[in-house]
Amino acid sequence: MSATRALLLGSVAVVAALGGGYWLGRSGQSHQPLAANTAPPPAATGSHTGHDAAAQVAKERQILFYQHPDGSADYSPTPKKDAKGRDYIPVYADPEPEPPPAGAGPQTSSASPKPVGKGKILYYRNAMGLPDTSPVPKKDSMGMEYVPVYEGEDDGTTLKVSLDKVQKLGVRTEAAKMTTLARSIRAVGSVQVDERNLHVVASKFEGYIERLNVNQTGQAVKRGQSLMEVYSPDLVLAQREFLVAATGAKSLENASPEAREAARSLADGALARLKNWDIPTSQIEKLRQGGQITRTLSFASPASGIVLEKRAVQGMRFMPGEMLYQIADLSTVWVIAEVFEQDLAQVNLGQTARVNFNALPGLTFTGKVTFLYPTVTPETRTAKVRIELPNHDGHLKPALYGAVELASPVADHPVLTIPDSAVLDSGTKQAVLVEKGEGRFEPREVKSGARTNGLIEIKEGLAEGEKVVIRANFLIDAESNLRAALQSFHSH
């Protein structure tokens, strides 16, 4: 009986102890361990602490936008999933902080972390970088919100590009400078004989060629050189009539005045006939003094030059006026250029012209414009322009094809110019990127003028010596517009 009572009292004590422990645990009151060897609860591991700290830091960082998990150029202003169900990756405004070292406890600091504020909003600017600002929030015509500009931030008028990116993009700059612009008018042309130096050898009487002294086309001749010797019955008869008239006039010196006058008229007529046939004066004097009739007559070259055409053949009969030789002096030649009608206003007499020929690589010939032809060819809408070139070395040959360049001054004084690649043209406005140093570039609107030979005149918006971007300016402009667009997405 005593054993049964002891067992019952022990069971009640155990139940009471368990109930008391449960009540103490629920009430949160501290209590001493029941046994001295009871182990304390294990401390949290360092990995759990680091994970919680990283989560807290990520929560405090500002998300700009979300990017496709593959890293492609696909962005979203809000959380999103791709076609495979993967979450877009957040892109933060500040660099990702380094995680705490493994096993380290929670970071402690005397000052509690505070989010970095952007400061006071100065104004709102256009998200696409246009020169338009607003003191209050606003949307553009496409529904994009204007981007706030905070105190201490870039004011939006200057583009900031890191120096390493400037180098990677291959950005090049050049200073604006004063230049005398000259527009180049390009045309095609061909070499022609100077018409003033073209000579034809033709007879004024009928005859026969007895001997050819120059019998090759292209042969060079000198002025006065004998070309051929001819026989003409009419020439022999004219010489005989001259001798008879001259002898008769001399024999009638004592006759009546009427007879002397008639004889003198016959002699003068015969002499004029010989002169009209281009008989040399020396040969006429020889005939007058010696009284001996010459059976053949020598034809001399009228000028030094090249035989362009030879129709004379040994033994042939020729008629009055028939061309026997064509001789040209090629020491000066013409280039007839075909200039388009829209360029004619820029071509003037005396203008300098440069001509290059494919047949003569490395040689450039310089001449002057000497004549503007008064008509326009309807089929090609071009007008002929005559350019005179010296040809003392004989390199230029008739019908040679060449490229003509005429330099036409745009203005009579130097103007401010930059390379035309520096100008960003939107169709209605033009702008340049002015280098400010340290990777900063200022977009500035300009007014341009004449454009020629890779240069463009700047009338307003730029000063001499200011450096502008002439290469990779479109990449800088595109990057600045993308940056502004992303800021606008985030502001939604």
FENLIN-V122358 format. One record per residue. N is the residue number from 1. PHI is phi in degrees with one decimal (999 if undefined). OMEGA is omega in degrees with one decimal (none if undefined). D_CENTER is the distance of its C-alpha to the mean C-alpha in Angstrom with 2 decimals. Layout:
n;phi;omega;d_center
N;PHI;OMEGA;D_CENTER
N;PHI;OMEGA;D_CENTER
This chain:
n;phi;omega;d_center
1;999;178.0;120.95
2;-64.7;178.4;119.64
3;-67.0;179.1;116.93
4;-64.3;179.5;115.73
5;-67.2;-179.9;115.53
6;-63.1;178.5;113.55
7;-63.1;-179.9;110.97
8;-66.5;179.0;110.60
9;-65.6;177.6;110.11
10;-64.5;179.8;107.43
11;-65.3;178.8;105.44
12;-63.4;-179.9;105.57
13;-63.6;179.6;104.33
14;-63.9;179.4;101.34
15;-62.0;179.5;100.37
16;-64.1;179.8;100.73
17;-63.9;179.4;98.56
18;-64.9;178.8;95.79
19;-65.5;177.9;95.91
20;-65.0;177.3;95.82
21;-62.1;179.0;92.80
22;-64.5;-179.0;90.97
23;-66.6;178.8;91.84
24;-64.8;178.3;90.70
25;-62.9;-178.8;87.37
26;-71.2;-177.4;86.74
27;-79.2;176.4;87.68
28;77.8;-179.1;85.23
29;-76.5;178.4;87.95
30;-76.1;179.2;87.83
31;-149.7;-179.3;90.52
32;-83.2;176.6;91.68
33;-63.0;-178.3;91.27
34;-72.1;-179.4;94.45
35;-125.1;-178.1;94.31
36;-69.7;-177.0;93.33
37;-92.3;178.7;91.41
38;-71.3;-176.2;89.21
39;-77.0;176.2;85.50
40;-69.4;179.9;83.02
41;-64.4;-177.9;80.16
42;-65.9;178.3;77.14
43;-75.7;179.2;74.26
44;-66.1;-179.2;70.82
45;-74.9;179.8;68.57
46;-64.5;-178.6;65.47
47;-64.8;178.3;63.19
48;-64.9;-179.1;64.40
49;-64.9;179.4;63.85
50;-62.7;179.4;60.25
51;-62.3;179.3;59.42
52;-64.4;179.9;60.83
53;-65.8;178.8;58.89
54;-62.7;178.5;55.55
55;-64.2;179.7;56.30
56;-66.9;179.4;57.04
57;-64.3;179.5;53.80
58;-61.8;-179.9;51.73
59;-67.4;-176.9;53.51
60;-81.8;-177.8;52.60
61;-71.5;-176.7;48.84
62;-90.6;179.5;46.45
63;-91.0;177.9;44.67
64;-82.2;-178.7;41.15
65;-164.6;-179.0;40.72
66;-120.9;-176.7;41.66
67;-115.6;179.6;39.52
68;-55.0;-177.2;40.16
69;-60.9;177.2;42.55
70;-80.3;-179.1;40.22
71;84.2;179.1;37.58
72;-74.1;-177.1;35.09
73;-79.5;178.3;32.94
74;-129.7;-171.8;35.83
75;-123.0;177.4;37.31
76;-147.7;178.7;40.26
77;-76.5;-177.7;41.63
78;-129.0;177.0;45.19
79;-55.1;-172.4;47.09
80;-157.8;176.6;46.41
81;-119.5;177.3;47.21
82;-86.6;-176.6;45.12
83;-65.3;179.4;46.29
84;-92.3;179.3;48.41
85;85.3;-179.6;50.17
86;-86.3;-179.9;48.57
87;-75.0;172.1;48.01
88;-67.0;-175.0;44.54
89;-89.4;178.4;44.16
90;-70.5;174.7;44.19
91;-112.6;-172.4;41.41
92;-93.7;-179.7;42.89
93;-73.4;-178.8;41.59
94;-116.4;180.0;42.98
95;-62.1;-179.9;43.06
96;-71.6;-179.9;46.00
97;-70.2;178.9;48.98
98;-70.5;178.7;50.65
99;-69.2;178.8;53.85
100;-65.3;-179.2;57.19
101;-62.1;-178.2;58.64
102;-62.7;178.0;61.01
103;86.0;-179.5;64.62
104;-78.5;179.2;63.85
105;-78.8;179.8;65.65
106;-63.0;179.5;64.18
107;-69.2;177.8;62.08
108;-119.2;179.7;64.01
109;-149.5;179.1;62.87
110;-69.2;179.4;64.69
111;-109.8;179.2;62.18
112;-73.1;-179.0;61.50
113;-64.0;179.2;57.83
114;-127.4;176.0;56.10
115;-64.6;-179.3;52.88
116;-77.4;180.0;50.09
117;-84.0;179.9;49.46
118;-82.7;178.7;46.10
119;92.6;-175.6;47.75
120;-78.1;176.8;47.56
121;-79.8;179.2;44.97
122;-83.2;179.5;43.13
123;-167.7;179.3;41.25
124;-120.8;-179.1;39.28
125;-118.3;-179.2;35.51
126;-63.1;-175.4;33.33
127;-69.1;-178.4;32.94
128;-95.4;175.9;29.27
129;83.7;178.0;28.34
130;-71.8;-178.3;28.24
131;-74.7;-178.8;29.62
132;-141.0;-179.1;33.04
133;-125.3;179.7;36.29
134;-145.8;177.9;39.94
135;-75.4;-178.3;43.21
136;-127.2;177.0;44.76
137;-55.6;-172.3;43.77
138;-158.5;175.2;41.63
139;-121.7;177.8;39.64
140;-86.0;-175.6;36.37
141;-65.8;179.3;35.97
142;-95.6;177.8;35.52
143;86.0;179.1;38.71
144;-84.7;-179.1;37.20
145;-72.4;176.1;39.27
146;-68.3;-175.6;37.86
147;-89.6;178.5;37.78
148;-72.0;175.4;40.35
149;-110.8;-175.3;39.35
150;-92.6;177.5;42.27
151;-62.6;-178.6;43.47
152;91.3;177.9;42.03
153;-90.9;172.8;39.06
154;-61.5;-174.9;35.41
155;-78.3;178.1;35.12
156;90.1;178.3;32.19
157;-91.0;-179.7;29.77
158;-123.3;177.7;28.61
159;-92.8;-179.6;27.22
160;-108.7;178.3;29.01
161;-127.8;-179.6;27.56
162;-61.2;-175.4;29.65
163;-64.2;178.1;28.55
164;-67.8;177.0;28.85
165;-71.0;175.4;26.63
166;-58.9;179.3;24.00
167;-69.8;-179.5;24.15
168;-66.8;180.0;24.18
169;-72.4;-177.8;21.15
170;73.1;-177.8;19.16
171;-68.5;175.6;18.52
172;-127.6;-179.3;16.68
173;-125.1;177.0;16.98
174;-149.5;-176.4;16.09
175;-80.4;174.3;18.24
176;-71.1;-177.0;17.56
177;-144.4;179.8;18.33
178;-83.7;-177.6;19.23
179;-143.3;172.5;17.00
180;-88.7;-176.1;17.58
181;-75.6;174.8;14.56
182;-132.5;-179.5;14.31
183;-82.7;179.2;12.55
184;-97.6;175.9;11.92
185;-104.3;-176.5;13.92
186;-106.9;-179.6;13.84
187;-151.8;175.3;17.10
188;-113.2;-178.6;19.56
189;-156.7;179.0;22.93
190;-136.9;-178.9;26.13
191;-77.4;174.9;28.65
192;-133.0;179.4;31.88
193;-70.2;173.1;35.07
194;-64.8;-174.6;35.61
195;-60.1;179.1;38.28
196;-72.7;-178.2;40.11
197;-111.5;179.4;40.77
198;-103.0;-175.2;41.99
199;-129.2;177.6;45.78
200;-119.8;176.0;48.24
201;-102.6;-179.3;51.68
202;-141.5;-179.1;54.26
203;-92.9;177.3;58.01
204;-102.9;177.4;60.00
205;-142.8;179.3;63.08
206;-84.7;179.7;64.13
207;-173.3;-177.2;64.70
208;-134.0;179.3;64.29
209;-87.5;-180.0;62.12
210;-97.9;-179.5;64.47
211;-153.6;176.1;62.06
212;-103.1;176.1;58.29
213;-92.6;175.3;57.06
214;-121.0;-172.5;53.32
215;-124.7;178.8;53.08
216;-135.5;172.4;49.51
217;-72.8;-177.7;46.26
218;90.0;-179.8;43.56
219;-71.8;177.9;46.23
220;-82.2;-179.7;45.57
221;-130.6;177.1;48.22
222;-109.1;178.3;49.29
223;-62.3;-178.9;50.44
224;87.6;179.8;54.20
225;-70.2;-178.8;54.30
226;-71.7;179.1;56.74
227;-93.1;-177.1;55.15
228;-164.3;175.2;58.37
229;-121.0;-173.5;62.03
230;-125.5;172.8;63.49
231;-116.9;179.6;66.95
232;-140.5;175.2;67.74
233;-59.7;179.2;71.23
234;-64.1;179.2;70.10
235;-67.6;178.8;69.04
236;-64.0;178.8;72.42
237;-63.4;179.7;74.23
238;-65.5;177.7;72.30
239;-66.6;-180.0;73.23
240;-64.6;178.1;76.87
241;-63.3;179.1;76.96
242;-65.9;179.6;75.55
243;-64.2;179.6;78.24
244;-63.8;-179.0;81.00
245;-66.5;-179.7;79.87
246;-68.1;179.6;79.50
247;-67.6;179.1;82.89
248;-64.5;179.8;84.58
249;-64.6;-179.4;83.26
250;-73.4;-179.1;84.61
251;-76.3;-178.6;88.01
252;-100.9;-179.0;88.41
253;-64.4;-179.2;88.16
254;-97.7;-179.2;91.79
255;-82.7;-179.0;91.57
256;-65.1;179.2;91.26
257;-58.1;-180.0;88.09
258;-64.2;-179.7;87.24
259;-67.2;179.3;87.49
260;-62.9;-179.6;85.42
261;-65.7;179.4;82.71
262;-66.2;179.0;82.62
263;-65.8;179.3;82.36
264;-65.2;179.3;79.60
265;-64.8;177.4;77.61
266;-64.0;179.9;77.87
267;-67.2;179.1;76.67
268;-66.1;178.7;73.73
269;-65.0;178.7;72.72
270;-65.9;178.4;72.79
271;-66.4;179.1;70.75
272;-63.4;179.2;68.11
273;-65.0;177.8;67.89
274;-64.5;179.6;67.15
275;-66.9;179.3;64.48
276;-66.5;176.8;62.86
277;-88.2;177.6;62.57
278;62.8;173.5;60.64
279;-72.6;-178.2;63.51
280;-57.4;-180.0;62.83
281;-61.2;179.7;64.99
282;-62.9;179.4;66.27
283;-71.6;177.6;67.62
284;-67.1;178.5;69.30
285;-64.3;177.6;71.00
286;-64.2;177.4;72.14
287;-67.2;-177.7;73.58
288;-67.0;-174.9;75.29
289;-83.0;-175.8;76.90
290;-88.9;-179.4;77.73
291;73.2;-177.6;78.43
292;-105.3;-177.7;77.02
293;-80.1;178.3;74.88
294;-90.9;-176.8;71.70
295;-77.0;-178.0;71.35
296;-116.1;-179.9;67.59
297;-128.0;179.6;64.64
298;-93.4;175.6;61.53
299;-96.7;-178.3;58.05
300;-101.8;178.7;55.72
301;-71.8;-178.4;51.89
302;-75.6;-177.3;50.67
303;-159.9;173.5;47.63
304;-80.8;-179.2;46.03
305;167.5;-177.2;43.37
306;-119.1;175.6;42.92
307;-75.7;178.9;45.06
308;-80.2;-177.6;42.64
309;-148.3;178.8;45.50
310;-131.1;177.7;49.18
311;-106.6;-179.5;51.67
312;-72.4;179.2;54.75
313;-129.5;-178.9;57.03
314;-55.0;176.1;60.16
315;86.1;-176.1;63.22
316;-73.9;174.2;61.43
317;-96.6;179.7;62.66
318;-122.3;-178.7;60.27
319;-111.3;178.3;60.67
320;-59.5;178.7;59.91
321;86.6;-179.1;56.22
322;-74.7;179.7;55.09
323;-75.5;178.9;51.93
324;-108.2;177.6;52.77
325;-139.1;168.7;49.76
326;-127.1;-174.6;46.20
327;-122.1;-178.5;44.91
328;-128.8;172.5;41.51
329;-90.9;-175.1;40.51
330;-99.0;176.9;37.00
331;-67.6;173.0;36.63
332;-134.6;-179.1;34.25
333;-128.1;174.9;32.19
334;-107.7;166.6;30.11
335;-117.1;179.3;26.71
336;-95.3;-177.5;26.64
337;-97.2;176.7;23.11
338;-100.3;-175.7;22.57
339;-102.9;179.2;20.48
340;-64.7;-172.8;19.87
341;-62.4;-179.9;22.21
342;-71.6;179.5;19.76
343;-100.4;-174.0;18.37
344;-64.1;-178.7;21.91
345;-65.9;-178.6;22.47
346;-94.6;-178.1;19.94
347;-105.6;-178.0;21.79
348;-135.4;176.4;24.91
349;-63.3;-179.1;27.63
350;83.8;-178.5;27.29
351;-69.1;-179.5;23.51
352;-75.1;179.1;22.09
353;-131.7;175.2;20.50
354;-117.3;-175.3;19.26
355;-128.0;175.5;20.11
356;-120.8;-177.3;19.63
357;-123.5;176.9;21.97
358;-62.8;179.7;22.01
359;-74.7;-178.5;25.69
360;-128.2;-177.3;25.18
361;-63.7;178.5;22.64
362;87.1;-179.7;21.97
363;-109.3;176.1;23.18
364;-122.8;-178.4;21.39
365;-107.9;-177.3;23.61
366;-113.3;179.1;23.47
367;-145.6;-177.9;25.39
368;-126.5;173.8;26.06
369;-76.2;-176.8;26.00
370;-112.1;-178.5;29.72
371;-162.2;174.2;30.14
372;-112.9;-177.7;28.63
373;-68.4;-170.4;30.53
374;-82.5;-176.3;32.17
375;-123.4;177.4;31.54
376;-117.0;178.1;28.85
377;-74.7;-174.9;29.07
378;-62.2;-175.3;29.85
379;-69.8;-176.0;28.69
380;-106.1;-176.8;25.11
381;54.6;177.6;24.80
382;-126.0;175.7;23.81
383;-121.4;-178.1;25.66
384;-83.7;176.3;26.54
385;-125.8;-177.6;25.58
386;-94.7;178.8;27.67
387;-121.1;-178.7;26.37
388;-100.4;-178.5;29.04
389;-124.4;172.1;28.55
390;-73.1;-176.6;31.21
391;-143.1;-175.6;32.41
392;-67.8;-179.8;35.18
393;-84.6;177.4;34.60
394;76.1;179.7;34.66
395;-71.3;-174.2;31.48
396;-86.5;-177.4;30.28
397;-116.9;179.8;32.32
398;-55.0;179.4;32.75
399;78.6;176.3;30.67
400;-67.8;-174.8;28.04
401;-95.6;-177.2;24.66
402;-146.2;177.5;21.53
403;-104.5;-175.1;17.92
404;-108.0;175.9;17.92
405;-129.8;179.3;15.49
406;-107.3;179.1;16.98
407;-93.2;-179.2;16.17
408;-117.5;179.5;17.28
409;-60.3;178.0;17.96
410;-75.7;179.2;17.20
411;-142.1;-179.1;20.18
412;-89.6;179.9;23.01
413;-145.9;179.6;22.88
414;-65.4;178.2;20.61
415;-129.0;179.5;19.13
416;-75.2;-175.8;18.25
417;-134.0;171.9;14.57
418;-140.5;173.9;12.77
419;-60.5;-176.6;9.30
420;-66.4;176.9;8.07
421;-70.3;-179.0;8.46
422;-79.6;-173.4;12.06
423;-89.7;172.9;12.97
424;-97.3;-173.7;15.09
425;-108.8;178.7;15.64
426;-92.1;-175.9;18.95
427;104.6;177.8;19.00
428;-114.0;-179.7;21.62
429;-134.4;176.7;20.73
430;-126.4;-177.9;17.94
431;-144.7;175.0;18.61
432;-131.2;175.6;17.60
433;-104.2;-178.2;19.53
434;-91.9;-179.4;21.35
435;-74.5;179.2;22.86
436;-111.8;-179.6;26.65
437;93.4;177.4;27.72
438;56.7;177.3;29.71
439;77.8;179.8;27.28
440;-103.3;-178.8;27.37
441;-134.3;-178.5;24.41
442;-105.8;172.4;24.87
443;-69.8;-177.0;22.99
444;-136.5;178.6;22.78
445;-75.5;-179.1;22.07
446;-132.4;172.5;20.13
447;-116.6;-174.5;19.75
448;-103.7;179.0;16.50
449;-127.5;-176.6;16.22
450;-67.6;-179.8;13.93
451;-131.7;-179.9;10.13
452;-163.0;174.8;8.45
453;52.4;177.5;6.43
454;79.9;178.5;4.78
455;-117.0;178.5;8.48
456;-135.0;179.7;10.86
457;-79.9;176.8;14.57
458;-110.6;-178.0;17.13
459;-88.2;-178.7;20.46
460;-143.6;172.0;22.56
461;101.9;-176.5;22.91
462;-146.0;179.9;21.69
463;-115.4;179.2;23.31
464;-61.6;179.2;22.29
465;95.7;178.0;22.45
466;-69.3;-177.6;22.03
467;-91.9;179.1;19.91
468;-121.1;179.1;17.53
469;-77.2;-179.5;16.30
470;-111.3;179.1;12.63
471;-143.2;-178.3;13.37
472;71.0;178.6;16.02
473;-67.8;177.8;16.41
474;-67.6;178.4;16.78
475;-68.3;177.7;19.49
476;-64.5;-180.0;21.29
477;-64.0;179.7;21.26
478;-65.4;-179.9;22.56
479;-66.4;179.9;25.22
480;-65.9;178.2;26.42
481;-67.1;177.9;26.83
482;-64.9;179.8;28.75
483;-62.2;179.4;30.93
484;-65.5;179.7;31.76
485;-66.1;178.9;32.56
486;-66.2;175.7;34.89
487;-62.4;178.8;36.65
488;-66.6;177.6;37.16
489;-61.6;-178.0;38.65
490;-67.4;-178.8;41.00
491;-69.7;177.3;42.14
492;-68.5;none;43.48
